[in-house]
Amino acid sequence: MARRYWNEEIETIGPAARRRLENERLAEQIAYNWAASPFYRAKLEGAGLTPRRIRAVEDLALVPFTEKTEIAESQRTGSLLGATRCAPVDRIVRIQATGGTTGQPMRIGLTRQDVEDYGEMGARALWAMGCRPGDVVFECMNYNLYAGGVSDHMTFETVGAATIPFGVGQSERLLQMMAALEDELCLWSTPSYAMRLAGLARDKDIDPRTLRLRKGFFSGEAGMQVPGFRERIEATWGMVARDQYGTGELGLHSGECEHRNGVHFGGVGFAVAELIDPDTGDVLPFDDGRQGEVVYTSIRREACPLMRMRSHDLMQVFTETCACGRTSFRLRILGRSDDMFIVKGVNVFPQSVQAVVLTLAPRLNGEFRVVLDRPPPIDYAVPVEVEVARDVPEAHHADLAAELVERLRKELNFTAAARLTEAGSIASEAKTRRVVRTYRADERAP
């Protein structure tokens, strides 16, 4: 009999019972980190702490943060997994990496228990998203070391879905295979890839709706939370599109249910999430509607546990129980703090730029990137490259670019220098970078 992930005891656990479980596992994890990792032991000792002092989630505020750059730097010297490795290599069965879109990719090791936990956590998210045994899923994430490939694939198998490890880079072949099948199908990809694939289908005179993609599970980009983008995907393919959130370090952990009121955190029992002020690092109350940067701490991880790992993802959390019955908190991603750019004191997130670009659909297809070629302060017109629909005459491009510049000025209060590019020139089959910084990290403005 197929297992049901949404109504397991852990999914409907009450707040008091959930906190008891988190506190018990947190104490065990901190003691484990202390004994197994000189890096984590030094962090605790540097703050005057021992494992006995960290007995509850509230005590985490005493523990120093861990930055991804610390781990990546410790791997540059040739260390396979770097400073946070706690399990011996003979117990590690898989090594994967973070995407590295904003910095050096970081290698993560998993023991057999870690792999099983990863699958269980992700399966909760996928069940919330409507994935079921019997679904045929084309998995179109990168299998080249990136966590979204093999490990996320295994979460689909944990649910019981028939998963096709297609990967990226062969879109024409994918369309041919889909067209040859009579089954109803599902797609696991980035949101931008779904629209790129639809464009390629139309170039071959194939109506995307005839390919029987009925469920879409999307991750890796913020497009699903941009007003209008989900609706475009659903209308284009005739599918139900659901959102998911995860990180390469922690895994696929949160999925959107049928009520579409945020993605449900599926990591109860595996990790603790805190909210902090991204500027001061102060812990924020976990109240309904609160916004802040999320910080993760593993409470059941053997190989490479996270201890107050800063995600630099800004989110809004919702703590009221959802109508679906799940009691874990829900979240809405606002953007990454390292993708945000500041123009004359105005904070600008890629999601906001995309929302404005989409107001000019179908003349613009929604794909864009911001190219920052000089270090802050940004006191110049921000270069914004956008894809233009194929049927827009070139004679209209200048007027369309000017219209976009005006809308960005009115809606987001910054001046842009828009450049239109041909369809397919920005969106990638993998994760699309929305903010590209071409200057050196150590470069300073003149």
RODO-2510 file (C-alpha; in nm, 4 decimals, decimal comma):
residues 446
     n   res          X          Y          Z
     1     m     0,0000     0,0000     0,0000
     2     a     0,1307     0,3453    -0,0902
     3     r     0,2475     0,5451     0,2070
     4     r     0,0687     0,8718     0,2809
     5     y     0,3113     1,1460     0,3710
     6     w     0,0715     1,4302     0,4446
     7     n    -0,1074     1,2786     0,7458
     8     e     0,1799     1,1084     0,9216
     9     e     0,1935     1,1960     1,2912
    10     i     0,4912     1,4224     1,2306
    11     e     0,2923     1,6288     0,9766
    12     t     0,0089     1,7101     1,2161
    13     i     0,2078     1,7220     1,5383
    14     g     0,1112     1,9980     1,7812
    15     p     0,3471     2,2862     1,8690
    16     a     0,4414     2,1537     2,2155
    17     a     0,5172     1,8023     2,0912
    18     r     0,7109     1,9406     1,7945
    19     r     0,9267     2,1558     2,0207
    20     r     0,9997     1,8590     2,2523
    21     l     1,1151     1,6564     1,9531
    22     e     1,3299     1,9440     1,8229
    23     n     1,4899     2,0081     2,1622
    24     e     1,5721     1,6406     2,2160
    25     r     1,7296     1,5971     1,8744
    26     l     1,9057     1,9336     1,8883
    27     a     2,0852     1,8432     2,2109
    28     e     2,1991     1,5137     2,0558
    29     q     2,3151     1,6853     1,7366
    30     i     2,5156     1,9565     1,9137
    31     a     2,6916     1,6938     2,1267
    32     y     2,7666     1,4969     1,8093
    33     n     2,9045     1,8044     1,6292
    34     w     3,1251     1,8846     1,9284
    35     a     3,2753     1,5370     1,9374
    36     a     3,3123     1,4833     1,5619
    37     s     3,4065     1,8229     1,4146
    38     p     3,7025     2,0333     1,5341
    39     f     3,5523     2,3183     1,3277
    40     y     3,2208     2,3169     1,5123
    41     r     3,3881     2,2568     1,8473
    42     a     3,6056     2,5635     1,7915
    43     k     3,2968     2,7704     1,7046
    44     l     3,1257     2,6696     2,0269
    45     e     3,4353     2,7127     2,2415
    46     g     3,4988     3,0529     2,0837
    47     a     3,1578     3,1610     2,2114
    48     g     3,2251     3,0141     2,5570
    49     l     2,9815     2,7290     2,5001
    50     t     2,9725     2,3561     2,5625
    51     p     2,7006     2,1133     2,4470
    52     r     2,5444     2,1245     2,7936
    53     r     2,4558     2,4886     2,7352
    54     i     2,2559     2,4193     2,4160
    55     r     1,9519     2,2245     2,5335
    56     a     1,6671     2,3961     2,3505
    57     v     1,5955     2,5754     2,0251
    58     e     1,5953     2,9090     2,2071
    59     d     1,9593     2,8480     2,3043
    60     l     2,0685     2,8529     1,9405
    61     a     2,0826     3,2317     1,9565
    62     l     2,4069     3,1865     2,1547
    63     v     2,5731     2,9842     1,8759
    64     p     2,7787     3,1646     1,6082
    65     f     2,6542     3,1503     1,2498
    66     t     2,8129     2,9332     0,9848
    67     e     2,8581     3,0847     0,6398
    68     k     2,8695     2,8757     0,3231
    69     t     3,1886     3,0570     0,2287
    70     e     3,3625     2,9103     0,5345
    71     i     3,2911     2,5577     0,4176
    72     a     3,3706     2,6286     0,0538
    73     e     3,7011     2,7855     0,1570
    74     s     3,7915     2,4809     0,3679
    75     q     3,7414     2,2649     0,0574
    76     r     3,9717     2,4719    -0,1616
    77     t     4,2768     2,3131    -0,0009
    78     g     4,1803     1,9700    -0,1339
    79     s     3,9680     1,8497     0,1554
    80     l     3,6877     1,6374     0,0088
    81     l     3,4096     1,7720     0,2321
    82     g     3,5834     2,0401     0,4326
    83     a     3,5451     2,1570     0,7873
    84     t     3,1953     2,0318     0,8658
    85     r     3,2525     1,6639     0,7886
    86     c     3,1565     1,4636     1,0974
    87     a     3,1305     1,1073     0,9635
    88     p     3,4250     0,8977     0,8399
    89     v     3,4473     0,8579     0,4641
    90     d     3,3734     0,4853     0,4861
    91     r     3,0208     0,5743     0,6077
    92     i     2,9541     0,8310     0,3350
    93     v     2,7649     0,6866     0,0371
    94     r     2,6938     0,9985    -0,1713
    95     i     2,8587     1,3333    -0,2423
    96     q     2,6723     1,6138    -0,4130
    97     a     2,7170     1,9884    -0,4470
    98     t     2,5277     2,3114    -0,4132
    99     g     2,4394     2,4947    -0,7319
   100     g     2,7082     2,7588    -0,6955
   101     t     2,5078     3,0269    -0,8818
   102     t     2,6232     3,2982    -0,6425
   103     g     2,9602     3,1603    -0,5439
   104     q     3,1856     2,8577    -0,5223
   105     p     2,9887     2,5275    -0,5254
   106     m     3,0097     2,3461    -0,1934
   107     r     3,0394     1,9676    -0,1673
   108     i     2,8022     1,7908     0,0724
   109     g     2,8371     1,4318     0,1929
   110     l     2,5533     1,1987     0,2922
   111     t     2,5558     0,8767     0,4922
   112     r     2,2990     0,6063     0,4240
   113     q     2,0801     0,7506     0,7027
   114     d     2,1205     1,0997     0,5583
   115     v     2,0089     0,9742     0,2173
   116     e     1,7000     0,8114     0,3676
   117     d     1,6171     1,1252     0,5652
   118     y     1,6632     1,3400     0,2544
   119     g     1,4171     1,1190     0,0671
   120     e     1,1642     1,1225     0,3515
   121     m     1,1805     1,4988     0,3935
   122     g     1,1456     1,5607     0,0214
   123     a     0,8621     1,3093    -0,0078
   124     r     0,6570     1,5106     0,2402
   125     a     0,7014     1,8170     0,0202
   126     l     0,6166     1,6298    -0,2993
   127     w     0,3065     1,4710    -0,1478
   128     a     0,1842     1,8165    -0,0509
   129     m     0,2437     1,9219    -0,4125
   130     g     0,0211     1,6442    -0,5423
   131     c     0,2838     1,3917    -0,6498
   132     r     0,1527     1,0356    -0,6175
   133     p     0,2516     0,6762    -0,6909
   134     g     0,1732     0,6140    -1,0551
   135     d     0,2816     0,9586    -1,1703
   136     v     0,5323     0,9526    -1,4571
   137     v     0,7815     1,2312    -1,3884
   138     f     1,0382     1,3697    -1,6311
   139     e     1,3145     1,4893    -1,3983
   140     c     1,4798     1,7782    -1,5836
   141     m     1,7302     1,9011    -1,3284
   142     n     2,1077     1,8810    -1,3600
   143     y     2,2521     1,5417    -1,2651
   144     n     2,6093     1,6664    -1,2911
   145     l     2,6989     1,6625    -0,9189
   146     y     2,4238     1,9167    -0,8411
   147     a     2,1918     1,8160    -0,5547
   148     g     1,8806     1,8755    -0,7636
   149     g     1,9628     1,5753    -0,9788
   150     v     2,0214     1,2417    -0,8053
   151     s     1,9091     1,3283    -0,4524
   152     d     1,5903     1,5065    -0,5543
   153     h     1,5244     1,2238    -0,8002
   154     m     1,5316     0,9856    -0,5049
   155     t     1,2608     1,1823    -0,3263
   156     f     1,0258     1,1084    -0,6174
   157     e     1,1131     0,7423    -0,5883
   158     t     1,0450     0,7590    -0,2126
   159     v     0,6922     0,8779    -0,2926
   160     g     0,6582     0,5984    -0,5481
   161     a     0,6494     0,8016    -0,8693
   162     a     0,7899     0,6504    -1,1898
   163     t     1,0821     0,8872    -1,2405
   164     i     1,2648     0,9371    -1,5696
   165     p     1,6164     1,0788    -1,5073
   166     f     1,6242     1,2987    -1,8164
   167     g     1,8463     1,5818    -1,6955
   168     v     1,9236     1,8923    -1,9008
   169     g     2,0628     1,9681    -2,2431
   170     q     1,8441     1,7528    -2,4691
   171     s     1,5204     1,9465    -2,5033
   172     e     1,4435     1,8404    -2,8602
   173     r     1,4820     1,4751    -2,7676
   174     l     1,2600     1,5342    -2,4636
   175     l     0,9838     1,6754    -2,6826
   176     q     1,0124     1,3770    -2,9159
   177     m     0,9787     1,1336    -2,6271
   178     m     0,6826     1,3171    -2,4769
   179     a     0,5063     1,3312    -2,8118
   180     a     0,5471     0,9542    -2,8540
   181     l     0,3837     0,8693    -2,5194
   182     e     0,0123     0,8302    -2,4510
   183     d     0,0409     0,8555    -2,0712
   184     e    -0,0321     1,1663    -1,8712
   185     l     0,3015     1,3111    -1,7661
   186     c     0,4629     1,5306    -1,5004
   187     l     0,7586     1,7700    -1,5192
   188     w     1,0172     1,8519    -1,2519
   189     s     1,2241     2,1532    -1,3563
   190     t     1,2856     2,5206    -1,3025
   191     p     0,9888     2,7435    -1,3933
   192     s     1,1855     2,9179    -1,6680
   193     y     1,2671     2,5843    -1,8314
   194     a     0,8973     2,5015    -1,8585
   195     m     0,8438     2,8136    -2,0680
   196     r     1,1633     2,7576    -2,2673
   197     l     1,0481     2,4048    -2,3489
   198     a     0,7086     2,5363    -2,4570
   199     g     0,8779     2,7831    -2,6901
   200     l     1,0831     2,5059    -2,8507
   201     a     0,7664     2,3001    -2,8942
   202     r     0,5929     2,5864    -3,0755
   203     d     0,8975     2,6304    -3,3003
   204     k     0,8330     2,2740    -3,4128
   205     d     0,4616     2,3430    -3,4626
   206     i     0,3700     2,1416    -3,1524
   207     d     0,0985     2,2747    -2,9249
   208     p     0,2402     2,2199    -2,5720
   209     r    -0,1047     2,1236    -2,4429
   210     t    -0,1060     1,8170    -2,6697
   211     l     0,1939     1,6681    -2,4851
   212     r    -0,0221     1,5704    -2,1848
   213     l     0,1900     1,7357    -1,9154
   214     r    -0,0699     1,7538    -1,6396
   215     k     0,1394     1,8206    -1,3274
   216     g     0,4363     2,0514    -1,2893
   217     f     0,6647     2,0488    -0,9850
   218     f     0,8903     2,3539    -0,9940
   219     s     1,1940     2,4682    -0,7986
   220     g     1,5308     2,6404    -0,8267
   221     e     1,3951     2,9860    -0,9136
   222     a     1,1479     3,2353    -0,7755
   223     g     0,9272     3,2455    -1,0851
   224     m     0,6322     3,0658    -0,9289
   225     q     0,5895     3,3458    -0,6782
   226     v     0,5935     3,6180    -0,9408
   227     p     0,2375     3,7344    -1,0153
   228     g     0,1192     3,5924    -1,3444
   229     f     0,4059     3,3499    -1,4099
   230     r     0,2362     3,0421    -1,2662
   231     e    -0,0774     3,1248    -1,4629
   232     r     0,1256     3,1449    -1,7851
   233     i     0,2773     2,8020    -1,7213
   234     e    -0,0585     2,6461    -1,6420
   235     a    -0,2304     2,8009    -1,9425
   236     t     0,0539     2,7106    -2,1770
   237     w     0,0696     2,3444    -2,0788
   238     g    -0,2797     2,2786    -1,9424
   239     m    -0,1222     2,1595    -1,6178
   240     v    -0,1466     2,2158    -1,2437
   241     a     0,1767     2,3878    -1,1358
   242     r     0,3004     2,3699    -0,7774
   243     d     0,5873     2,5434    -0,6048
   244     q     0,8674     2,3886    -0,3983
   245     y     1,1565     2,5230    -0,1952
   246     g     1,4782     2,3666    -0,0791
   247     t     1,8490     2,4289    -0,0478
   248     g     2,1440     2,2275    -0,1698
   249     e     2,2787     2,2036     0,1838
   250     l     1,9599     2,0863     0,3547
   251     g     1,7665     1,9302     0,0672
   252     l     1,4244     1,9479    -0,0915
   253     h     1,2049     2,0165     0,2101
   254     s     0,9006     2,2374     0,1479
   255     g     0,6106     2,2007    -0,0919
   256     e     0,2912     2,3837    -0,1795
   257     c    -0,0452     2,2180    -0,1152
   258     e    -0,3694     2,2638    -0,3065
   259     h    -0,4557     2,5784    -0,1075
   260     r    -0,1547     2,7670    -0,2475
   261     n    -0,0979     2,9762     0,0612
   262     g     0,2756     2,9229     0,0931
   263     v     0,4975     2,6153     0,0874
   264     h     0,4783     2,3805     0,3870
   265     f     0,8033     2,3154     0,5741
   266     g     0,8556     1,9394     0,5584
   267     g     1,1723     1,9278     0,7649
   268     v     1,0158     1,8756     1,1091
   269     g     1,2406     1,6354     1,2974
   270     f     1,5283     1,6861     1,0536
   271     a     1,6141     2,0545     1,0912
   272     v     1,5260     2,3653     1,2877
   273     a     1,4613     2,6931     1,1079
   274     e     1,5191     3,0319     1,2700
   275     l     1,4425     3,3796     1,1416
   276     i     1,6996     3,6541     1,1841
   277     d     1,7350     4,0168     1,0914
   278     p     1,9721     3,9931     0,7910
   279     d     2,1523     4,3136     0,8884
   280     t     2,2008     4,2641     1,2640
   281     g     2,1802     3,8853     1,2962
   282     d     1,9303     3,9198     1,5797
   283     v     1,6779     3,6374     1,6162
   284     l     1,3241     3,7395     1,5224
   285     p     1,0055     3,5998     1,6761
   286     f     0,8522     3,3251     1,4650
   287     d     0,5183     3,5022     1,4340
   288     d     0,2539     3,4765     1,1626
   289     g     0,3518     3,7088     0,8790
   290     r     0,7035     3,7764     1,0096
   291     q     0,9768     3,8453     0,7515
   292     g     1,3469     3,7698     0,7857
   293     e     1,6406     3,5599     0,6713
   294     v     1,6133     3,1887     0,7404
   295     v     1,8907     3,0043     0,9255
   296     y     1,9064     2,6237     0,9366
   297     t     2,0393     2,3833     1,1991
   298     s     2,0427     2,0077     1,1387
   299     i     1,9024     1,7932     1,4176
   300     r     1,9445     1,4535     1,2477
   301     r     2,2401     1,4713     1,0103
   302     e     2,5491     1,2523     1,0263
   303     a     2,7911     1,3363     0,7443
   304     c     2,7881     1,7163     0,7079
   305     p     2,5463     1,8703     0,9592
   306     l     2,4492     2,2358     0,9412
   307     m     2,4895     2,4460     1,2537
   308     r     2,3189     2,7829     1,2218
   309     m     2,3870     2,7938     0,8498
   310     r     2,2861     3,1283     0,7005
   311     s     2,0850     3,0760     0,3830
   312     h     2,0684     3,4439     0,2815
   313     d     1,7148     3,3643     0,1657
   314     l     1,4619     3,6216     0,2801
   315     m     1,1169     3,4853     0,3534
   316     q     0,7845     3,5527     0,5153
   317     v     0,6481     3,2817     0,7455
   318     f     0,2923     3,1857     0,8307
   319     t     0,2189     2,9863     1,1443
   320     e    -0,1575     2,9413     1,1355
   321     t    -0,2618     2,5817     1,0623
   322     c    -0,3457     2,5321     0,6958
   323     a    -0,6859     2,4026     0,5827
   324     c    -0,5080     2,0926     0,4517
   325     g    -0,4348     1,9868     0,8114
   326     r    -0,0572     2,0309     0,8159
   327     t     0,0645     2,2119     1,1251
   328     s     0,4198     2,3014     1,0214
   329     f     0,4879     2,6617     0,9285
   330     r     0,4448     2,7840     0,5720
   331     l     0,6794     3,0193     0,3950
   332     r     0,6940     3,2564     0,1004
   333     i     1,0333     3,3399    -0,0459
   334     l     1,0923     3,7121    -0,0896
   335     g     1,4358     3,6834    -0,2504
   336     r     1,7998     3,6256    -0,1733
   337     s     1,9828     3,8920     0,0193
   338     d     2,2856     3,8424    -0,2077
   339     d     2,0688     3,8811    -0,5196
   340     m     1,9142     4,2010    -0,3914
   341     f     2,0749     4,5189    -0,5224
   342     i     2,0367     4,8710    -0,3901
   343     v     1,9817     5,1648    -0,6226
   344     k     2,0064     5,5005    -0,4475
   345     g     1,8741     5,3547    -0,1238
   346     v     1,5992     5,1442    -0,2855
   347     n     1,6135     4,7671    -0,2295
   348     v     1,5365     4,5799    -0,5527
   349     f     1,4731     4,2039    -0,5768
   350     p     1,4776     4,0038    -0,9016
   351     q     1,1217     3,8854    -0,8350
   352     s     1,0000     4,2446    -0,8435
   353     v     1,1776     4,3096    -1,1719
   354     q     1,0265     3,9947    -1,3240
   355     a     0,6781     4,0976    -1,2129
   356     v     0,7161     4,4262    -1,4033
   357     v     0,8593     4,2509    -1,7104
   358     l     0,5585     4,0195    -1,7152
   359     t     0,3199     4,3146    -1,7355
   360     l     0,4443     4,3496    -2,0940
   361     a     0,3613     3,9924    -2,1905
   362     p     0,3208     3,8516    -2,4492
   363     r     0,5527     4,1028    -2,6200
   364     l     0,8125     4,0140    -2,3566
   365     n     0,8189     3,6497    -2,2477
   366     g     0,9264     3,7143    -1,8878
   367     e     1,2900     3,6090    -1,9168
   368     f     1,5427     3,8690    -1,8024
   369     r     1,8680     3,9302    -1,6232
   370     v     2,0192     4,2295    -1,4488
   371     v     2,3867     4,2866    -1,5331
   372     l     2,5809     4,4838    -1,2726
   373     d     2,9128     4,5760    -1,4311
   374     r     3,0329     4,8142    -1,1623
   375     p     3,0564     4,7798    -0,7850
   376     p     2,8218     4,9713    -0,5547
   377     p     2,7031     5,2367    -0,5160
   378     i     2,4667     5,1918    -0,8100
   379     d     2,4167     5,5484    -0,9209
   380     y     2,3808     5,4642    -1,2894
   381     a     2,1072     5,3251    -1,5143
   382     v     2,0900     4,9533    -1,4298
   383     p     2,1414     4,7311    -1,7387
   384     v     1,8412     4,4988    -1,7753
   385     e     1,8401     4,2453    -2,0576
   386     v     1,5014     4,0976    -2,1522
   387     e     1,3864     3,8423    -2,4060
   388     v     1,1436     3,9701    -2,6686
   389     a     0,8797     3,7507    -2,8308
   390     r     0,9677     3,6233    -3,1762
   391     d     0,6670     3,7847    -3,3419
   392     v     0,7526     4,1397    -3,2288
   393     p     0,8974     4,3328    -3,5273
   394     e     1,2439     4,4746    -3,4714
   395     a     1,1105     4,8192    -3,5583
   396     h     0,9073     4,8071    -3,2352
   397     h     1,1960     4,7067    -3,0086
   398     a     1,3080     5,0585    -2,9169
   399     d     0,9573     5,1647    -2,8125
   400     l     0,9100     4,8438    -2,6137
   401     a     1,2411     4,8946    -2,4307
   402     a     1,1414     5,2512    -2,3475
   403     e     0,8056     5,1306    -2,2158
   404     l     0,9798     4,8812    -1,9886
   405     v     1,2177     5,1469    -1,8562
   406     e     0,9219     5,3694    -1,7700
   407     r     0,7340     5,0899    -1,5922
   408     l     1,0403     4,9966    -1,3864
   409     r     1,0789     5,3609    -1,2885
   410     k     0,7150     5,3914    -1,1813
   411     e     0,6806     5,0534    -1,0086
   412     l     1,0258     5,0026    -0,8523
   413     n     1,1638     5,3563    -0,8442
   414     f     1,4927     5,2969    -1,0261
   415     t     1,6257     5,3880    -1,3691
   416     a     1,7094     5,1008    -1,6033
   417     a     1,8892     5,0719    -1,9343
   418     a     1,6851     4,8045    -2,1125
   419     r     1,8239     4,5904    -2,3920
   420     l     1,6022     4,3474    -2,5816
   421     t     1,7453     4,0100    -2,6826
   422     e     1,6043     3,7262    -2,8877
   423     a     1,3905     3,4571    -2,7245
   424     g     1,5991     3,1730    -2,5825
   425     s     1,9109     3,3824    -2,5242
   426     i     1,8714     3,4196    -2,1462
   427     a     1,6696     3,1298    -2,0080
   428     s     1,8788     2,8189    -1,9533
   429     e     1,7869     2,4566    -1,9146
   430     a     1,9321     2,4678    -1,5653
   431     k     1,8951     2,7416    -1,3065
   432     t     1,8786     3,0865    -1,4654
   433     r     2,0836     3,3586    -1,2995
   434     r     1,8786     3,6746    -1,2635
   435     v     2,1473     3,9051    -1,1238
   436     v     2,4915     3,8827    -1,2830
   437     r     2,7812     4,0743    -1,1328
   438     t     3,0660     4,1076    -1,3803
   439     y     3,2993     4,3103    -1,1598
   440     r     3,5582     4,1532    -0,9292
   441     a     3,4504     4,0851    -0,5710
   442     d     3,7366     4,3027    -0,4401
   443     e     3,6760     4,5846    -0,6867
   444     r     3,5677     4,9191    -0,5510
   445     a     3,3795     5,2018    -0,7130
   446     p     3,6009     5,4902    -0,8277
***
